[in-house]
């Protein structure tokens, strides 16, 4: 036993004071009696009680002595030395998708980890505490430095396993911070991953011999024989088996076949559908009662190409016309002058060396080499045409540009050695975003109108620059088309844990996404792009409704990370704890103690009651 506050033992001096009081105190009391008869009558009775009276006096002294000593010892905080106490345990739960794989009893690896941690909490020594870290894609504490079994169980009951990756290094960083705070941390990782090298971490394997899982790892399609072929691969882990795979097109099952699986080997499959004219989404599903249902299906969503109806007005629009006419998505109409009768019904309007009478209201607009005109006042758009500059200047991207439109319009282009010899100075307000500059002047600018339409402007004639001769010219015009007429999505296959970037279409009035659980997530329509981070695998639908009442939608598929369906292996993991630090941690752990103050306090209460009983024994 040790004392946590040994200075309080000075109170033991009260024992000496009690002894002195008993030595110097009077041995008898004087009473005035009216007669000696009663005194003589009671002498015989007093002689019979004298031995018991002496015992009572000694017992009363002993109890008072113990009371003083007990008070001093209790104030000194007595404690019992415990090995393994005074340790902060950091228990990390791997919450990656593979931890959802269940055994033959339907218990997942994640659930087994929670049970083991709950059992560990029952054995927690007095003076120690326990922290539980959930290692998701963004690790966090479920509970921090707790020593109550009830509190720990409540935190464990709130834990949910993800369907994506887990960031184990980030979780270990949290545990490392706990070690730096307390100086004595024992780190345990509950996982289903095999690591090649482990340092200063205890690994608890959550896999079970009865675990079995089959997964579709890929699915794609190709046009063949006037129809489509759907092909992919699947993998069985833990069992040789034969399963039925079914093909569903736009909600209808149209084909099925039996597939033989060998344990641990990829098995290819093909569904041939000659004569199939079109489809929106195709799903292949395996009829397997395995440990994880979320990877038993895979979907491929077909994104339809939207046609672009383009009007080009100008006398010499050769370069821009040839690029768009070569794009199969585009239907190009060319006019020398911006006739008012043509200012409607197009998706994209290009004015090369001229201005329209008024701004089109139903399509994106691009001005090339703008001129002063009585038709359209450019100042209403926040732009003023300045002087014409005749000087050979390089065309470059501004170093401080970072807007969404800049990222789209400059994607994949460098414009190395781009230059011009004549351009117009543009004076613009803050609503414009500069994409390219020549000297100190903006050469390529863009802005988004309140209704979502994009307006772009080149401050020079393409014939006065070498840009049409560069390989970047085609990419530049394609980016312009994408910025002016964006797609909601540019791909339809995403891995859980990644963000899904979606474009806000012009004239968009409402924008929402329907999840696989039929939950509706709404997005603002006043931006250029939004981001969705899916939380579950399955088929999602992005829907946008225009002011005109037209609705556009696209389906996309979010799947579990394929690596989570494979045997889990890892490299090196560890925390920055040297051998000396680990030895120091062990030493600190062995010096832990359990306070005994409450037990001494209970003993003091018993002594106090006993002393009171002895003192009043012959007075009752």
Secondary structure as UniProt FT lines:
FT   STRAND          2..3
FT   TURN            4..5
FT   HELIX           6..12
FT   HELIX           13..24
FT   HELIX           37..75
FT   STRAND          78..82
FT   TURN            83..84
FT   STRAND          88..94
FT   HELIX           97..100
FT   TURN            104..105
FT   HELIX           109..122
FT   TURN            126..127
FT   STRAND          129..135
FT   TURN            137..138
FT   STRAND          140..146
FT   HELIX           149..157
FT   HELIX           168..182
FT   STRAND          185..191
FT   STRAND          194..199
FT   STRAND          202..205
FT   TURN            209..210
FT   STRAND          213..224
FT   TURN            225..226
FT   STRAND          227..237
FT   STRAND          241..249
FT   TURN            250..251
FT   STRAND          252..261
FT   STRAND          266..273
FT   TURN            274..275
FT   STRAND          281..286
FT   TURN            294..295
FT   STRAND          297..301
FT   STRAND          308..314
FT   HELIX           318..325
FT   TURN            328..329
FT   STRAND          330..335
FT   HELIX           340..342
FT   STRAND          348..352
FT   STRAND          364..368
FT   HELIX           378..381
FT   STRAND          383..389
FT   STRAND          393..396
FT   TURN            399..400
FT   HELIX           404..409
FT   TURN            410..412
FT   TURN            416..417
FT   STRAND          419..420
FT   STRAND          423..428
FT   TURN            430..431
FT   STRAND          433..438
FT   TURN            439..440
FT   STRAND          441..448
FT   TURN            450..451
FT   STRAND          454..458
FT   HELIX           462..464
FT   HELIX           467..469
FT   HELIX           472..484
FT   STRAND          493..495
FT   TURN            496..497
FT   STRAND          500..503
FT   TURN            506..507
FT   STRAND          508..514
FT   TURN            516..517
FT   STRAND          520..522
FT   STRAND          529..532
FT   STRAND          538..546
FT   TURN            547..548
FT   STRAND          551..559
FT   HELIX           562..565
FT   STRAND          569..574
FT   HELIX           579..590
FT   STRAND          592..595
FT   HELIX           597..615
FT   HELIX           617..619
//
